[in-house]
Amino acid sequence: MILGISGSGIQDGNLERMVKRVLELTRQKTRFIRLAELTIRPCTGCVGCATSNRCVAQDDGNRLLEAIQEAKAVVWGTACYFGRPNAFVATAMERMYPLRHREMLTSGKAAAALVIGGGIGLDETAKQMESMLSGYMHLAYQGHVTWA
């Protein structure tokens, strides 16, 4: 299954349509998640995930982690606000920490990023996405597309 994650707060907006189109082009089984519909609180750094690779927070974060684990590839879509990924994506990525705490559960899984915005900071945002996905989470980063 290929997982598409949209960090847009705008339902059926440009970013969401881009993520869905990429999923469609894979011609494989897909799943789409709209982060704006989930309740995911920021990581508090409590390290409660240290023993189980699961976050102890009682919100939708673990559902997202399970979907990421089940997927063979993940397409992340973010809007670029202030030269960085928006809060939906930044918060969700923070909460990926349990997937690497005890053992690297995402190592080698394919990932790509779609970055959309007004033009300023798109490349920097794409680099931040690559750094988080490949450097921190050890995903096999396939590249990114930016669109202004």
C-alpha positions in Angstrom: 0.0 0.0 0.0 1.2 3.5 -0.9 0.2 6.1 1.8 -0.5 9.7 0.9 -0.5 12.2 3.7 -1.9 15.7 3.1 -0.9 18.5 5.5 -3.3 21.0 3.9 -6.0 22.6 5.9 -8.0 23.1 2.7 -10.1 20.1 1.7 -9.8 19.3 -2.1 -7.3 22.1 -2.4 -4.3 22.1 -4.7 -2.0 20.1 -2.3 -4.6 17.5 -1.6 -5.3 17.0 -5.3 -1.6 16.7 -6.0 -1.1 14.0 -3.3 -4.2 12.1 -4.6 -2.9 12.3 -8.2 0.5 10.9 -7.3 -1.2 8.0 -5.5 -3.4 7.4 -8.6 -0.3 7.3 -10.8 1.3 4.5 -8.7 -1.4 2.2 -9.9 -1.1 0.3 -6.7 -3.4 0.0 -3.6 -3.3 3.4 -1.8 -4.5 5.0 1.3 -5.0 8.8 1.8 -4.9 10.6 5.2 -5.8 14.2 5.7 -3.9 15.5 8.8 -6.4 18.3 9.3 -9.0 15.6 10.2 -6.8 14.1 12.9 -6.1 15.2 16.4 -2.4 15.0 16.8 -0.7 16.8 19.7 2.9 17.8 19.6 5.6 15.5 21.1 6.2 16.4 24.7 9.5 14.6 24.9 8.3 12.3 27.7 10.1 9.3 26.2 7.1 7.1 27.1 7.6 5.4 23.7 11.1 4.1 24.8 9.8 0.7 25.7 7.2 0.0 23.0 7.8 2.1 19.9 4.4 3.5 20.6 3.5 7.0 21.7 1.6 7.2 25.1 -0.4 10.3 24.0 -4.1 9.5 23.7 -4.9 11.0 20.3 -4.8 10.0 16.6 -1.0 10.0 16.4 -0.6 6.2 16.8 -3.2 5.6 14.0 -0.9 7.6 11.7 2.2 5.7 12.9 0.4 2.4 12.2 -0.5 3.6 8.7 3.1 4.6 8.0 4.4 1.3 9.2 1.9 -0.6 7.0 2.8 1.3 3.9 5.6 0.3 1.6 6.0 4.0 0.5 4.8 7.3 1.9 4.1 10.5 -0.1 4.1 13.6 2.2 2.3 16.7 1.1 3.0 20.0 2.9 2.1 23.6 2.4 5.1 25.9 2.8 4.4 28.5 5.5 7.2 30.9 6.5 9.8 28.8 4.7 9.1 25.6 6.5 6.6 22.7 6.5 3.2 23.8 8.0 2.1 22.9 11.5 0.1 19.9 10.5 3.1 18.2 8.9 5.7 19.4 11.4 3.6 18.1 14.3 2.9 14.7 12.6 6.6 14.3 11.8 7.6 15.1 15.4 5.3 12.3 16.5 7.1 9.8 14.2 9.8 9.6 16.9 8.4 6.3 18.4 9.1 4.6 15.0 12.8 5.1 15.6 13.2 5.1 19.3 14.1 1.5 20.1 14.5 0.1 16.5 14.3 1.9 13.2 10.9 0.8 12.0 10.9 3.0 8.8 14.4 2.2 7.6 14.5 1.8 3.8 10.8 2.5 3.3 10.4 4.8 0.2 9.3 8.4 0.7 8.7 11.5 -1.3 7.6 15.0 -0.6 5.2 17.4 -2.4 5.7 21.1 -1.3 3.2 23.8 -2.4 3.2 27.5 -1.6 3.6 31.1 -2.7 7.1 30.6 -4.0 9.2 31.9 -1.1 10.9 29.1 0.8 9.8 26.2 -1.3 13.3 24.8 -1.8 14.2 25.3 1.8 11.0 23.5 2.9 11.8 20.6 0.5 15.3 20.3 2.0 13.7 20.2 5.5 11.4 17.4 4.4 14.3 15.5 2.9 16.4 16.0 6.1 13.6 14.7 8.3 12.5 11.8 6.1 15.9 10.5 5.0 18.3 11.8 7.7 16.2 11.4 10.8 13.7 8.6 9.9 16.1 6.7 7.5 13.4 6.5 4.8 14.6 5.9 1.2 14.0 9.5 0.0 13.0 9.5 -3.7 12.8 13.2 -4.2 10.3 16.1 -4.1 8.1 18.3 -6.3 7.6 21.9 -5.5 4.8 24.0 -6.9 4.1 27.7 -6.5 
